[in-house]
């Protein structure tokens, strides 16, 4: 502590700790994908409750599925990027 800053020396991560961090990141990514799928289920339920024609219902469900797929792919891409970043020495 020099009055303005607090300096903390952090040792470099070990290989084992990096693997643990990757596992934790993978778990968070899975939680995010579960949340997206839950939102899809909620949206599909609301679509069914609207009492609209079957064609409109199917189109809306297809749109929701496309959004789900898009965000699931984004989550996977972000995780892969983060995994490379964590494992980098």
PDB file as gemmi writes it, atoms N, CA and C in Angstrom:
CRYST1    1.000    1.000    1.000  90.00  90.00  90.00 P 1                      
ATOM      1  N   UNK A   1       0.855  -1.167   0.000  1.00  0.00           N  
ATOM      2  CA  UNK A   1       0.000   0.000   0.000  1.00  0.00           C  
ATOM      3  C   UNK A   1       0.897   1.226   0.000  1.00  0.00           C  
ATOM      4  N   UNK A   2       0.827   2.011  -1.052  1.00  0.00           N  
ATOM      5  CA  UNK A   2       1.658   3.210  -1.130  1.00  0.00           C  
ATOM      6  C   UNK A   2       0.833   4.482  -0.946  1.00  0.00           C  
ATOM      7  N   UNK A   3      -0.357   4.385  -0.460  1.00  0.00           N  
ATOM      8  CA  UNK A   3      -1.214   5.534  -0.231  1.00  0.00           C  
ATOM      9  C   UNK A   3      -2.282   5.686  -1.295  1.00  0.00           C  
ATOM     10  N   UNK A   4      -1.949   5.399  -2.544  1.00  0.00           N  
ATOM     11  CA  UNK A   4      -2.904   5.507  -3.644  1.00  0.00           C  
ATOM     12  C   UNK A   4      -3.333   4.141  -4.183  1.00  0.00           C  
ATOM     13  N   UNK A   5      -2.405   3.205  -4.187  1.00  0.00           N  
ATOM     14  CA  UNK A   5      -2.654   1.889  -4.765  1.00  0.00           C  
ATOM     15  C   UNK A   5      -2.378   0.790  -3.750  1.00  0.00           C  
ATOM     16  N   UNK A   6      -3.099  -0.286  -3.900  1.00  0.00           N  
ATOM     17  CA  UNK A   6      -2.802  -1.496  -3.139  1.00  0.00           C  
ATOM     18  C   UNK A   6      -2.232  -2.488  -4.137  1.00  0.00           C  
ATOM     19  N   UNK A   7      -1.036  -2.942  -3.901  1.00  0.00           N  
ATOM     20  CA  UNK A   7      -0.358  -3.846  -4.819  1.00  0.00           C  
ATOM     21  C   UNK A   7      -0.403  -5.253  -4.242  1.00  0.00           C  
ATOM     22  N   UNK A   8      -0.945  -6.169  -5.056  1.00  0.00           N  
ATOM     23  CA  UNK A   8      -1.040  -7.567  -4.645  1.00  0.00           C  
ATOM     24  C   UNK A   8      -0.315  -8.401  -5.697  1.00  0.00           C  
ATOM     25  N   UNK A   9       0.632  -9.188  -5.264  1.00  0.00           N  
ATOM     26  CA  UNK A   9       1.334 -10.089  -6.170  1.00  0.00           C  
ATOM     27  C   UNK A   9       0.543 -11.384  -6.278  1.00  0.00           C  
ATOM     28  N   UNK A  10       0.129 -11.699  -7.502  1.00  0.00           N  
ATOM     29  CA  UNK A  10      -0.630 -12.916  -7.760  1.00  0.00           C  
ATOM     30  C   UNK A  10       0.256 -13.863  -8.551  1.00  0.00           C  
ATOM     31  N   UNK A  11       0.483 -15.061  -8.034  1.00  0.00           N  
ATOM     32  CA  UNK A  11       1.332 -16.004  -8.772  1.00  0.00           C  
ATOM     33  C   UNK A  11       0.621 -16.480 -10.049  1.00  0.00           C  
ATOM     34  N   UNK A  12       1.376 -16.884 -11.056  1.00  0.00           N  
ATOM     35  CA  UNK A  12       0.758 -17.380 -12.295  1.00  0.00           C  
ATOM     36  C   UNK A  12      -0.064 -18.639 -12.022  1.00  0.00           C  
ATOM     37  N   UNK A  13      -1.091 -18.835 -12.850  1.00  0.00           N  
ATOM     38  CA  UNK A  13      -1.972 -19.991 -12.677  1.00  0.00           C  
ATOM     39  C   UNK A  13      -1.252 -21.281 -13.048  1.00  0.00           C  
ATOM     40  N   UNK A  14      -1.536 -22.333 -12.314  1.00  0.00           N  
ATOM     41  CA  UNK A  14      -1.011 -23.652 -12.659  1.00  0.00           C  
ATOM     42  C   UNK A  14      -1.924 -24.288 -13.702  1.00  0.00           C  
ATOM     43  N   UNK A  15      -1.435 -25.318 -14.349  1.00  0.00           N  
ATOM     44  CA  UNK A  15      -2.214 -26.040 -15.355  1.00  0.00           C  
ATOM     45  C   UNK A  15      -3.493 -26.613 -14.731  1.00  0.00           C  
ATOM     46  N   UNK A  16      -3.368 -27.141 -13.542  1.00  0.00           N  
ATOM     47  CA  UNK A  16      -4.523 -27.726 -12.858  1.00  0.00           C  
ATOM     48  C   UNK A  16      -5.589 -26.668 -12.565  1.00  0.00           C  
ATOM     49  N   UNK A  17      -5.158 -25.507 -12.116  1.00  0.00           N  
ATOM     50  CA  UNK A  17      -6.097 -24.428 -11.797  1.00  0.00           C  
ATOM     51  C   UNK A  17      -6.777 -23.918 -13.072  1.00  0.00           C  
ATOM     52  N   UNK A  18      -6.027 -23.877 -14.166  1.00  0.00           N  
ATOM     53  CA  UNK A  18      -6.618 -23.461 -15.440  1.00  0.00           C  
ATOM     54  C   UNK A  18      -7.705 -24.435 -15.869  1.00  0.00           C  
ATOM     55  N   UNK A  19      -7.439 -25.729 -15.707  1.00  0.00           N  
ATOM     56  CA  UNK A  19      -8.443 -26.735 -16.069  1.00  0.00           C  
ATOM     57  C   UNK A  19      -9.690 -26.587 -15.200  1.00  0.00           C  
ATOM     58  N   UNK A  20      -9.502 -26.291 -13.914  1.00  0.00           N  
ATOM     59  CA  UNK A  20     -10.643 -26.064 -13.027  1.00  0.00           C  
ATOM     60  C   UNK A  20     -11.453 -24.851 -13.482  1.00  0.00           C  
ATOM     61  N   UNK A  21     -10.755 -23.796 -13.900  1.00  0.00           N  
ATOM     62  CA  UNK A  21     -11.452 -22.599 -14.378  1.00  0.00           C  
ATOM     63  C   UNK A  21     -12.224 -22.883 -15.667  1.00  0.00           C  
ATOM     64  N   UNK A  22     -11.662 -23.715 -16.546  1.00  0.00           N  
ATOM     65  CA  UNK A  22     -12.355 -24.086 -17.776  1.00  0.00           C  
ATOM     66  C   UNK A  22     -13.612 -24.883 -17.440  1.00  0.00           C  
ATOM     67  N   UNK A  23     -13.518 -25.799 -16.466  1.00  0.00           N  
ATOM     68  CA  UNK A  23     -14.691 -26.572 -16.046  1.00  0.00           C  
ATOM     69  C   UNK A  23     -15.771 -25.654 -15.498  1.00  0.00           C  
ATOM     70  N   UNK A  24     -15.354 -24.670 -14.713  1.00  0.00           N  
ATOM     71  CA  UNK A  24     -16.310 -23.724 -14.140  1.00  0.00           C  
ATOM     72  C   UNK A  24     -16.967 -22.898 -15.259  1.00  0.00           C  
ATOM     73  N   UNK A  25     -16.176 -22.463 -16.229  1.00  0.00           N  
ATOM     74  CA  UNK A  25     -16.720 -21.692 -17.349  1.00  0.00           C  
ATOM     75  C   UNK A  25     -17.695 -22.540 -18.163  1.00  0.00           C  
ATOM     76  N   UNK A  26     -17.368 -23.820 -18.340  1.00  0.00           N  
ATOM     77  CA  UNK A  26     -18.260 -24.716 -19.081  1.00  0.00           C  
ATOM     78  C   UNK A  26     -19.587 -24.871 -18.339  1.00  0.00           C  
ATOM     79  N   UNK A  27     -19.528 -24.970 -17.019  1.00  0.00           N  
ATOM     80  CA  UNK A  27     -20.749 -25.061 -16.225  1.00  0.00           C  
ATOM     81  C   UNK A  27     -21.600 -23.816 -16.363  1.00  0.00           C  
ATOM     82  N   UNK A  28     -20.957 -22.659 -16.368  1.00  0.00           N  
ATOM     83  CA  UNK A  28     -21.696 -21.396 -16.538  1.00  0.00           C  
ATOM     84  C   UNK A  28     -22.321 -21.325 -17.929  1.00  0.00           C  
ATOM     85  N   UNK A  29     -21.599 -21.808 -18.942  1.00  0.00           N  
ATOM     86  CA  UNK A  29     -22.145 -21.816 -20.301  1.00  0.00           C  
ATOM     87  C   UNK A  29     -23.358 -22.742 -20.374  1.00  0.00           C  
ATOM     88  N   UNK A  30     -23.277 -23.892 -19.725  1.00  0.00           N  
ATOM     89  CA  UNK A  30     -24.419 -24.812 -19.704  1.00  0.00           C  
ATOM     90  C   UNK A  30     -25.613 -24.185 -18.995  1.00  0.00           C  
ATOM     91  N   UNK A  31     -25.366 -23.485 -17.902  1.00  0.00           N  
ATOM     92  CA  UNK A  31     -26.454 -22.795 -17.194  1.00  0.00           C  
ATOM     93  C   UNK A  31     -27.108 -21.753 -18.101  1.00  0.00           C  
ATOM     94  N   UNK A  32     -26.293 -21.052 -18.871  1.00  0.00           N  
ATOM     95  CA  UNK A  32     -26.826 -20.042 -19.789  1.00  0.00           C  
ATOM     96  C   UNK A  32     -27.686 -20.691 -20.868  1.00  0.00           C  
ATOM     97  N   UNK A  33     -27.227 -21.833 -21.398  1.00  0.00           N  
ATOM     98  CA  UNK A  33     -28.007 -22.524 -22.425  1.00  0.00           C  
ATOM     99  C   UNK A  33     -29.321 -23.051 -21.852  1.00  0.00           C  
ATOM    100  N   UNK A  34     -29.296 -23.534 -20.611  1.00  0.00           N  
ATOM    101  CA  UNK A  34     -30.522 -23.989 -19.964  1.00  0.00           C  
ATOM    102  C   UNK A  34     -31.502 -22.821 -19.815  1.00  0.00           C  
ATOM    103  N   UNK A  35     -30.989 -21.654 -19.463  1.00  0.00           N  
ATOM    104  CA  UNK A  35     -31.843 -20.470 -19.332  1.00  0.00           C  
ATOM    105  C   UNK A  35     -32.475 -20.095 -20.668  1.00  0.00           C  
ATOM    106  N   UNK A  36     -31.709 -20.194 -21.749  1.00  0.00           N  
ATOM    107  CA  UNK A  36     -32.242 -19.888 -23.080  1.00  0.00           C  
ATOM    108  C   UNK A  36     -33.338 -20.888 -23.437  1.00  0.00           C  
ATOM    109  N   UNK A  37     -33.108 -22.168 -23.151  1.00  0.00           N  
ATOM    110  CA  UNK A  37     -34.128 -23.175 -23.459  1.00  0.00           C  
ATOM    111  C   UNK A  37     -35.381 -22.992 -22.614  1.00  0.00           C  
ATOM    112  N   UNK A  38     -35.206 -22.576 -21.377  1.00  0.00           N  
ATOM    113  CA  UNK A  38     -36.357 -22.305 -20.512  1.00  0.00           C  
ATOM    114  C   UNK A  38     -37.167 -21.134 -21.064  1.00  0.00           C  
ATOM    115  N   UNK A  39     -36.472 -20.113 -21.529  1.00  0.00           N  
ATOM    116  CA  UNK A  39     -37.153 -18.966 -22.135  1.00  0.00           C  
ATOM    117  C   UNK A  39     -37.910 -19.410 -23.384  1.00  0.00           C  
ATOM    118  N   UNK A  40     -37.334 -20.327 -24.156  1.00  0.00           N  
ATOM    119  CA  UNK A  40     -38.016 -20.860 -25.344  1.00  0.00           C  
ATOM    120  C   UNK A  40     -39.300 -21.565 -24.949  1.00  0.00           C  
ATOM    121  N   UNK A  41     -39.225 -22.395 -23.903  1.00  0.00           N  
ATOM    122  CA  UNK A  41     -40.420 -23.110 -23.455  1.00  0.00           C  
ATOM    123  C   UNK A  41     -41.501 -22.133 -23.004  1.00  0.00           C  
ATOM    124  N   UNK A  42     -41.116 -21.101 -22.277  1.00  0.00           N  
ATOM    125  CA  UNK A  42     -42.079 -20.104 -21.817  1.00  0.00           C  
ATOM    126  C   UNK A  42     -42.715 -19.377 -23.003  1.00  0.00           C  
ATOM    127  N   UNK A  43     -41.895 -19.019 -23.991  1.00  0.00           N  
ATOM    128  CA  UNK A  43     -42.413 -18.319 -25.170  1.00  0.00           C  
ATOM    129  C   UNK A  43     -43.370 -19.214 -25.946  1.00  0.00           C  
ATOM    130  N   UNK A  44     -43.004 -20.481 -26.126  1.00  0.00           N  
ATOM    131  CA  UNK A  44     -43.885 -21.404 -26.846  1.00  0.00           C  
ATOM    132  C   UNK A  44     -45.199 -21.601 -26.107  1.00  0.00           C  
ATOM    133  N   UNK A  45     -45.161 -21.634 -24.789  1.00  0.00           N  
ATOM    134  CA  UNK A  45     -46.393 -21.778 -24.018  1.00  0.00           C  
ATOM    135  C   UNK A  45     -47.288 -20.555 -24.210  1.00  0.00           C  
ATOM    136  N   UNK A  46     -46.689 -19.369 -24.194  1.00  0.00           N  
ATOM    137  CA  UNK A  46     -47.474 -18.153 -24.406  1.00  0.00           C  
ATOM    138  C   UNK A  46     -48.046 -18.108 -25.820  1.00  0.00           C  
ATOM    139  N   UNK A  47     -47.294 -18.586 -26.790  1.00  0.00           N  
ATOM    140  CA  UNK A  47     -47.786 -18.627 -28.174  1.00  0.00           C  
ATOM    141  C   UNK A  47     -49.008 -19.541 -28.257  1.00  0.00           C  
ATOM    142  N   UNK A  48     -48.940 -20.699 -27.605  1.00  0.00           N  
ATOM    143  CA  UNK A  48     -50.070 -21.632 -27.626  1.00  0.00           C  
ATOM    144  C   UNK A  48     -51.301 -21.053 -26.925  1.00  0.00           C  
ATOM    145  N   UNK A  49     -51.068 -20.206 -25.926  1.00  0.00           N  
ATOM    146  CA  UNK A  49     -52.178 -19.613 -25.172  1.00  0.00           C  
ATOM    147  C   UNK A  49     -52.844 -18.456 -25.913  1.00  0.00           C  
ATOM    148  N   UNK A  50     -52.283 -18.008 -27.041  1.00  0.00           N  
ATOM    149  CA  UNK A  50     -52.835 -16.863 -27.761  1.00  0.00           C  
ATOM    150  C   UNK A  50     -54.084 -17.191 -28.580  1.00  0.00           C  
ATOM    151  N   UNK A  51     -54.360 -18.459 -28.789  1.00  0.00           N  
ATOM    152  CA  UNK A  51     -55.512 -18.891 -29.596  1.00  0.00           C  
ATOM    153  C   UNK A  51     -55.477 -18.287 -30.995  1.00  0.00           C  
ATOM    154  N   UNK A  52     -54.351 -18.473 -31.676  1.00  0.00           N  
ATOM    155  CA  UNK A  52     -54.205 -18.024 -33.055  1.00  0.00           C  
ATOM    156  C   UNK A  52     -54.201 -19.253 -33.954  1.00  0.00           C  
ATOM    157  N   UNK A  53     -54.248 -19.027 -35.259  1.00  0.00           N  
ATOM    158  CA  UNK A  53     -54.293 -20.151 -36.192  1.00  0.00           C  
ATOM    159  C   UNK A  53     -53.032 -21.007 -36.060  1.00  0.00           C  
ATOM    160  N   UNK A  54     -53.160 -22.252 -36.484  1.00  0.00           N  
ATOM    161  CA  UNK A  54     -52.030 -23.182 -36.368  1.00  0.00           C  
ATOM    162  C   UNK A  54     -50.835 -22.728 -37.204  1.00  0.00           C  
ATOM    163  N   UNK A  55     -51.101 -22.147 -38.375  1.00  0.00           N  
ATOM    164  CA  UNK A  55     -50.011 -21.680 -39.231  1.00  0.00           C  
ATOM    165  C   UNK A  55     -49.211 -20.575 -38.536  1.00  0.00           C  
ATOM    166  N   UNK A  56     -49.920 -19.605 -37.974  1.00  0.00           N  
ATOM    167  CA  UNK A  56     -49.232 -18.527 -37.268  1.00  0.00           C  
ATOM    168  C   UNK A  56     -48.493 -19.067 -36.042  1.00  0.00           C  
ATOM    169  N   UNK A  57     -49.102 -20.013 -35.377  1.00  0.00           N  
ATOM    170  CA  UNK A  57     -48.483 -20.619 -34.190  1.00  0.00           C  
ATOM    171  C   UNK A  57     -47.194 -21.328 -34.578  1.00  0.00           C  
ATOM    172  N   UNK A  58     -47.234 -22.115 -35.648  1.00  0.00           N  
ATOM    173  CA  UNK A  58     -46.038 -22.840 -36.093  1.00  0.00           C  
ATOM    174  C   UNK A  58     -44.943 -21.861 -36.542  1.00  0.00           C  
ATOM    175  N   UNK A  59     -45.333 -20.799 -37.239  1.00  0.00           N  
ATOM    176  CA  UNK A  59     -44.351 -19.812 -37.678  1.00  0.00           C  
ATOM    177  C   UNK A  59     -43.690 -19.133 -36.483  1.00  0.00           C  
ATOM    178  N   UNK A  60     -44.490 -18.786 -35.494  1.00  0.00           N  
ATOM    179  CA  UNK A  60     -43.942 -18.129 -34.302  1.00  0.00           C  
ATOM    180  C   UNK A  60     -43.012 -19.079 -33.550  1.00  0.00           C  
ATOM    181  N   UNK A  61     -43.411 -20.349 -33.423  1.00  0.00           N  
ATOM    182  CA  UNK A  61     -42.562 -21.329 -32.745  1.00  0.00           C  
ATOM    183  C   UNK A  61     -41.256 -21.543 -33.509  1.00  0.00           C  
ATOM    184  N   UNK A  62     -41.332 -21.512 -34.836  1.00  0.00           N  
ATOM    185  CA  UNK A  62     -40.122 -21.638 -35.652  1.00  0.00           C  
ATOM    186  C   UNK A  62     -39.198 -20.450 -35.423  1.00  0.00           C  
ATOM    187  N   UNK A  63     -39.773 -19.250 -35.356  1.00  0.00           N  
ATOM    188  CA  UNK A  63     -38.965 -18.056 -35.090  1.00  0.00           C  
ATOM    189  C   UNK A  63     -38.289 -18.138 -33.725  1.00  0.00           C  
ATOM    190  N   UNK A  64     -39.030 -18.609 -32.733  1.00  0.00           N  
ATOM    191  CA  UNK A  64     -38.473 -18.751 -31.382  1.00  0.00           C  
ATOM    192  C   UNK A  64     -37.337 -19.775 -31.396  1.00  0.00           C  
ATOM    193  N   UNK A  65     -37.521 -20.872 -32.130  1.00  0.00           N  
ATOM    194  CA  UNK A  65     -36.477 -21.898 -32.207  1.00  0.00           C  
ATOM    195  C   UNK A  65     -35.225 -21.353 -32.886  1.00  0.00           C  
ATOM    196  N   UNK A  66     -35.403 -20.540 -33.928  1.00  0.00           N  
ATOM    197  CA  UNK A  66     -34.252 -19.946 -34.609  1.00  0.00           C  
ATOM    198  C   UNK A  66     -33.477 -19.025 -33.667  1.00  0.00           C  
ATOM    199  N   UNK A  67     -34.202 -18.240 -32.884  1.00  0.00           N  
ATOM    200  CA  UNK A  67     -33.540 -17.383 -31.897  1.00  0.00           C  
ATOM    201  C   UNK A  67     -32.799 -18.216 -30.861  1.00  0.00           C  
ATOM    202  N   UNK A  68     -33.426 -19.294 -30.423  1.00  0.00           N  
ATOM    203  CA  UNK A  68     -32.795 -20.186 -29.446  1.00  0.00           C  
ATOM    204  C   UNK A  68     -31.494 -20.750 -30.013  1.00  0.00           C  
ATOM    205  N   UNK A  69     -31.554 -21.217 -31.252  1.00  0.00           N  
ATOM    206  CA  UNK A  69     -30.351 -21.777 -31.886  1.00  0.00           C  
ATOM    207  C   UNK A  69     -29.262 -20.719 -32.022  1.00  0.00           C  
ATOM    208  N   UNK A  70     -29.646 -19.510 -32.400  1.00  0.00           N  
ATOM    209  CA  UNK A  70     -28.681 -18.424 -32.567  1.00  0.00           C  
ATOM    210  C   UNK A  70     -27.953 -18.140 -31.257  1.00  0.00           C  
ATOM    211  N   UNK A  71     -28.713 -17.992 -30.186  1.00  0.00           N  
ATOM    212  CA  UNK A  71     -28.084 -17.645 -28.911  1.00  0.00           C  
ATOM    213  C   UNK A  71     -27.316 -18.815 -28.307  1.00  0.00           C  
ATOM    214  N   UNK A  72     -27.752 -20.031 -28.571  1.00  0.00           N  
ATOM    215  CA  UNK A  72     -26.995 -21.187 -28.106  1.00  0.00           C  
ATOM    216  C   UNK A  72     -25.636 -21.242 -28.806  1.00  0.00           C  
ATOM    217  N   UNK A  73     -25.623 -20.951 -30.097  1.00  0.00           N  
ATOM    218  CA  UNK A  73     -24.358 -20.918 -30.836  1.00  0.00           C  
ATOM    219  C   UNK A  73     -23.453 -19.803 -30.332  1.00  0.00           C  
ATOM    220  N   UNK A  74     -24.045 -18.643 -29.995  1.00  0.00           N  
ATOM    221  CA  UNK A  74     -23.249 -17.540 -29.453  1.00  0.00           C  
ATOM    222  C   UNK A  74     -22.625 -17.919 -28.117  1.00  0.00           C  
ATOM    223  N   UNK A  75     -23.381 -18.621 -27.292  1.00  0.00           N  
ATOM    224  CA  UNK A  75     -22.862 -19.072 -25.995  1.00  0.00           C  
ATOM    225  C   UNK A  75     -21.698 -20.038 -26.214  1.00  0.00           C  
ATOM    226  N   UNK A  76     -21.872 -20.982 -27.146  1.00  0.00           N  
ATOM    227  CA  UNK A  76     -20.806 -21.942 -27.436  1.00  0.00           C  
ATOM    228  C   UNK A  76     -19.550 -21.232 -27.954  1.00  0.00           C  
ATOM    229  N   UNK A  77     -19.734 -20.269 -28.842  1.00  0.00           N  
ATOM    230  CA  UNK A  77     -18.587 -19.547 -29.399  1.00  0.00           C  
ATOM    231  C   UNK A  77     -17.877 -18.747 -28.307  1.00  0.00           C  
ATOM    232  N   UNK A  78     -18.646 -18.122 -27.429  1.00  0.00           N  
ATOM    233  CA  UNK A  78     -18.044 -17.354 -26.344  1.00  0.00           C  
ATOM    234  C   UNK A  78     -17.266 -18.270 -25.406  1.00  0.00           C  
ATOM    235  N   UNK A  79     -17.835 -19.458 -25.117  1.00  0.00           N  
ATOM    236  CA  UNK A  79     -17.136 -20.398 -24.241  1.00  0.00           C  
ATOM    237  C   UNK A  79     -15.825 -20.858 -24.878  1.00  0.00           C  
ATOM    238  N   UNK A  80     -15.869 -21.190 -26.162  1.00  0.00           N  
ATOM    239  CA  UNK A  80     -14.646 -21.645 -26.834  1.00  0.00           C  
ATOM    240  C   UNK A  80     -13.566 -20.561 -26.801  1.00  0.00           C  
ATOM    241  N   UNK A  81     -13.968 -19.325 -27.025  1.00  0.00           N  
ATOM    242  CA  UNK A  81     -13.034 -18.203 -26.973  1.00  0.00           C  
ATOM    243  C   UNK A  81     -12.458 -18.063 -25.561  1.00  0.00           C  
ATOM    244  N   UNK A  82     -13.302 -18.170 -24.565  1.00  0.00           N  
ATOM    245  CA  UNK A  82     -12.876 -18.025 -23.175  1.00  0.00           C  
ATOM    246  C   UNK A  82     -11.967 -19.189 -22.777  1.00  0.00           C  
ATOM    247  N   UNK A  83     -12.257 -20.396 -23.260  1.00  0.00           N  
ATOM    248  CA  UNK A  83     -11.421 -21.558 -22.943  1.00  0.00           C  
ATOM    249  C   UNK A  83     -10.002 -21.349 -23.475  1.00  0.00           C  
ATOM    250  N   UNK A  84      -9.896 -20.861 -24.691  1.00  0.00           N  
ATOM    251  CA  UNK A  84      -8.567 -20.597 -25.256  1.00  0.00           C  
ATOM    252  C   UNK A  84      -7.854 -19.527 -24.449  1.00  0.00           C  
ATOM    253  N   UNK A  85      -8.597 -18.498 -24.040  1.00  0.00           N  
ATOM    254  CA  UNK A  85      -8.012 -17.417 -23.259  1.00  0.00           C  
ATOM    255  C   UNK A  85      -7.513 -17.911 -21.903  1.00  0.00           C  
ATOM    256  N   UNK A  86      -8.273 -18.778 -21.255  1.00  0.00           N  
ATOM    257  CA  UNK A  86      -7.889 -19.295 -19.936  1.00  0.00           C  
ATOM    258  C   UNK A  86      -6.665 -20.205 -20.047  1.00  0.00           C  
ATOM    259  N   UNK A  87      -6.645 -21.048 -21.049  1.00  0.00           N  
ATOM    260  CA  UNK A  87      -5.558 -22.033 -21.192  1.00  0.00           C  
ATOM    261  C   UNK A  87      -4.271 -21.416 -21.716  1.00  0.00           C  
ATOM    262  N   UNK A  88      -4.340 -20.195 -22.233  1.00  0.00           N  
ATOM    263  CA  UNK A  88      -3.151 -19.532 -22.753  1.00  0.00           C  
ATOM    264  C   UNK A  88      -2.190 -19.219 -21.599  1.00  0.00           C  
ATOM    265  N   UNK A  89      -0.937 -19.554 -21.803  1.00  0.00           N  
ATOM    266  CA  UNK A  89       0.054 -19.357 -20.746  1.00  0.00           C  
ATOM    267  C   UNK A  89       0.577 -17.943 -20.748  1.00  0.00           C  
TER     268      UNK A  89                                                      
END                                                                             
